[in-house]
Amino acid sequence: MAGVVLGDDMAQAIRAMPEEMPPELWRGFKPESALEQGSCAAIFIAPHSAEEMISLPSVRAFADRGLEGDRFFRDSWNAVNRSDKAVSLIEDEVLVLAAKEVGVENLAQLTRRNIVTRGVALIDLLGREFTIGAVRMRGIRLFEPCGHLVKVSKLPAIFKALEHRSGLKAAILTDGAIRVGDPVALAHHHSAAAAL
């Protein structure tokens, strides 16, 4: 549905889903051994497209809609074939390395990502269902930094620092609250649900 423009809260048009970043190019967090779970290290939203991200201790997530109060919160992402727009995640381990490369103390608020994870490799969540606290999500695609990120952050070096490790876009599958400190883990299907 290229060309559909969102309301006043978002000045950008809804574009077709871009091609996925090939997983073999991913340079994000790769733990020495498989981890059972990580945690939510930080939560950010921006009420409007180019506004500064706001750090929150918790946020309400709504299936197919996004995070309450965020610029990407809408009636339905599935209706416009963009379930990947509901929420974005980035690894704290990447932010630490990228901040050193860019020469700043902290990049989390500047990356335009909603959820900062710690101790979980986002590539392991790609194409899989996972939970953050009680909220179920599905990893849709890995993605690259964009020109808008460079413009809003005013850090030209941020593009190179986050190249091939800019985060994971995910669909929100269930409603619920997400809190800093909540566990991030692969979802385990119950046998009754798997039979459906």
Secondary structure by P-SEA (a helix, b strand, c coil): cccccccccccccccccccccccccccccccccccccccccbbbbbccccccbbbbcbbbbbccccccccccccccccccccccccbbbbbaaaaaaaaaaaccccccccccccbbbccccccccccbbbbcccbbbbbcbbbbbcaaaaaaacccccccccccccbbbbbbcbbbbbcccbbbbccccccccccc
